[in-house]
Amino acid sequence: MALTKVKGSVWDSSDNGLAVNVKDFGASPSASAAVNTAAIQAAIDYVVNAPSTSNGVVYFPPGSYAVSKITVTFESLNKRLRLQGSHKRSEIISSVVGDRTFDFIDAQDVAISGWSASI
């Protein structure tokens, strides 16, 4: 799969690592929650399980992404992950009622930034 290059200005230079765009995995503001959840989960898993880097960014271009539950599990405790929105033009719309949208397991260094609302 050819990944769309994400501009370096989207995150600070301390995140020198793997960066992926959720659209490369099939996420879209017009897609269903089921499609977006699977695509975003795949993008996160791709970054978190990459053996060659300890830092990673999952970038969300502008838009509203419908999702259900997403789980982030770190196999390595030396990983850093940033879920990067497009500076107040990206949002997650959760279909999860009464539970968390994101479930972080063994995740010690996760940053969430550039969003129009708390997720």
Secondary structure, DSSP 4 states (H G I P E B T S, - for coil): -PPPPPPGGGS-GGG-SEEEEGGGGT--TTS-HHHHHHHHHHHHHHHHT-TT-SEEEEE--SEEEEE--EEEE-SSTT-EEEEE-SSSSEEEEE---SS-SEEEES---EEEES-SS--
